[in-house]
Amino acid sequence: MTNIDMILTREFVAWREHAACTGHAEYFFNDAKKTNVREAKKICAGCPVKQQCLEHGLTHDEYGIWGGLTANERRVFKRNLRKKLSSALNENDHK
């Protein structure tokens, strides 16, 4: 394990210790059944580390629900973000 791996692992573990989903993996990492997704999102709603969790899910393309979003919702989120960034860059090019 490299130093970077150890740092990333420590950072991942640090915020995970405060996650509201601890002990509820059945809602977050099973097939995306509507009941599981609903329950997971309820748990995520009040989570103190929701932002860190979403960032992890967005940067690591992880399976399951991260930061209150399913894998499909994160794909849509990233696509929309890329469109906004592209549009903003194009506007700046025309100024």
C-alpha positions, 0 to 999 in steps of 0.5 A, spaced: 500 500 500 502 506 498 502 513 502 497 515 498 492 509 498 493 510 506 491 517 506 485 516 502 483 510 506 484 514 513 480 519 510 475 515 507 474 511 514 474 518 518 468 520 515 465 514 514 465 513 522 460 519 522 455 516 517 448 515 518 448 509 514 452 505 518 449 498 520 444 499 514 448 496 508 442 492 506 438 499 504 444 502 500 448 496 496 442 491 494 439 491 488 435 498 487 429 496 489 424 502 490 423 500 498 431 500 499 432 506 495 426 510 499 429 508 506 436 509 504 434 516 502 431 517 508 437 515 512 441 520 508 437 526 509 439 527 516 446 525 515 452 529 517 457 527 512 452 527 506 457 531 502 463 527 503 459 521 501 456 524 495 463 526 493 466 519 494 460 516 490 461 521 484 469 520 484 469 513 485 463 511 481 461 506 486 455 501 486 449 503 491 447 509 494 452 515 496 450 521 498 443 520 497 443 519 490 443 512 486 448 510 481 444 512 475 442 519 479 449 520 480 451 519 472 445 524 471 448 529 476 455 529 473 452 529 465 448 535 467 454 538 471 459 537 465 454 541 460 453 547 465 461 547 465 461 546 458 456 552 457 460 556 462 466 555 458 463 557 451 460 563 454 467 565 457 470 564 450 465 569 446 466 575 451 
